[in-house]
Amino acid sequence: MSDAHDHKEKMQKVQAKHRKKVSEAVDPERGLILINTGKGKGKSSAAFGVVIRALGWGQKVGVVQFIKGKWKTGERRFFEERDLVTWHTMGEGFTWDTQDRDRDIAAANAAFDKACALMASGEYDLVVLDEINIALRYEYLSVEQVIDGLAARSDKTSVFLTGRDAPQALRDYADLVTEMTEEKHPFKAGIKAQRGVDF
């Protein structure tokens, strides 16, 4: 047999196996919980790719940003200027060198209250909780509180949670967890964040 014939036969078997697996998959008849976490870049970027995918299907999308504060990002500008998604940014914005922990906790809780209202409303097909894992890492929110909010969501609503250090209990609750790893980063070579690539 020729290499081409062997390859064709191998690919046909792979395709048949994949088709069988697809045919056996079930519709959960509920929205999914998706997490992008890890030290690598692209967690929010990938979530916003899913936002575009949902919009392409005419679905309604809400976004709650937990730490980006007043920093203008390309994705926020794009979606707000076109009135494509319901967009909320946490109170006064996250402060990396937390000068007022109580204010940050209050802002995170206000943002999560807004997120819970979006998730439970039944109006949204997808809600993105951008950088919520950071609010969990700093204990501005509790894991139990977040899981309770996710559990109370409308059956139709999928939720995408992003940010480093997603806690294990949240990972266990999710349907999909992607760990982004960093192999190389331009900042470590002294290159500043680039508009349109990093923000």
N, C-alpha and C positions, 0 to 999 in steps of 0.2 A: 504494500500500500504506500501511497505517496504521503509526504508530510502534509500536503494540502488536504488530502482526504482524512488523515488522522485528526487534523485540527478541526475540520468541519464536523466530524463525528463527536469530538470532545465538546465542541460548542453546542451542538444539538442536545447533548446530555445535560449540560449546564442549564440551558434554556428550559428544558423539560422539567428539571428539578425546581427551577425558580417558578415556573408557571404553576406547578403543583402546590408549592408553598403559598403563592399568592391566592390560589383558589381555596385554600384551607383557612386563610386569615379571616377573622370576624370583625365586623364593625362594632366598636364598643358602645355605640349609641350614646356617647357623651364626649365632651371636650377632653383633650389630653393636657397633661402637665409636662412641660418641656423645660429643661434646665441647660444653660450653657455656663460652665464654670471653668476654673483653672487659671494658670498664670499667663497663658498665651493671649495674644490679641485676637480680636474678631468675635468676641462673645455678643456684644450688642450689635455689631455689624451683621452677624448671621441672623439675629432675631429680626432686624429690620428687613432683611431679605425675605423672611417669612411674612412680615407685614405686607410687603409688595405682592407676594404670592396670594395672600388672602384678599387683598384689594382687587387683584386680577380676577378673582372669582365673585366679585361684588359683595364681599363680606364686610361687616362693620368691625372696626378695630379701635381699641383704646390703648393709650400708652400712659404709664405713670413712671416718671423718672425719679429715682430716689437720691442720687448724689450729684447730678450734674449742675444743679442750681441754675444760676443765670448765665452760665457759659453757653454761648450759641454754638450749636453743632449743625453740620450740613443736613443731617436727617431731620432735625427739628425744623429748620428753615424750610426744607422741601415740603414736609407734610403740613405744616401750619399755613404756609403761603397758598397752598392748594386746598385747604380745608378738607383734607382726606381722612384724617383721624382725629379722635378726641384726645387731646394732649394735656397732661398735667405734670408740672414739675414741682418737686417737694419744696414747700414753704420758702424759706430764705436760702435754701441751698446748703449742701453739706460743707462742713469746714474740716479740712484734713487735720488741722492743728487745733481741734476742738477747744474753743475758748469757753463755750457755754453748752455743756452736755445736756442740760435740761431742755434747752431750746432745740437742740438737735433731736432729742427723743420726741419732743412734742411735734416737730416738723415731720419726722418719720411716721409717727402715729397718724397724723393728719393725712399724709400721703397714702398710708395703708387703708385708712377709712374710705378715702376716695376710691382706691383700688377695689375694696370690698363692694362698694356700691356699684361700680362698673361690672364686676364679675357676677354679682347676684341679680342684676337687672334683667337679664334675659335678652338684652338689646345687642350684645356684642358676641361676635363669633371668636374673636381673639383679643386678649388683653396682655400687653407686655409690661412686666414689672422690671424695668431696667435698673440694674445695679442694686436690686433689693438684697442680694446676698451680702453686700457691704454693710447695709443697715443691720443685718443679722450678725455679722462678724463683730461689729462694735456694740452689740446688744442694745440697739435702739428699738428693736422689735424682738419678740421671742419666737422661736421655731414653732411652738405650740400655737401661738396667735396666728402665724402665717398659714399653718396647715389647716387650722379651723376656718380661716377665710377662704382657702382653696376648696375645702370640703363643702362650703355653703354656696359655691358658685352655681350658676345656672348650668343645667346639663349640656346646653349647646356650646358653652364657652370653653375654649382652650386657653391656657395661660402659659406664657413664656417668661421664665425668671432668669435674669442674668447677673453676673458678678462673680468675682473670685470667692473661693472658700465656702461654697454651698455646704451647709451642715449635713451630716449623714442622714439624719431623720428626714430631711427634705428630699435628699437623693432617693431614699427608700420609698418615699411617697410618690415620686414622679414616675411618669411613663417612659420618659426619655431623658438621659443625662449624657451630655457631651463634655468631656474634659479637654479644654484647649491647652496645648503645651507650647512653650516657647523654645525655639531652637536658636533664634537670632533676633535681635531687636536693634533698629537704627539708633534709638536713644542711647544705648550703651556705647555706640561709636561716636557720640557727641552730636547726633543729628536731631534737631528739634522737631516737634510734632508738626505734621504737614496738613494744611487745609485740604479737605477733599479726600484725604487718605486716613488721617487719624481722628479728625473731628469735622 
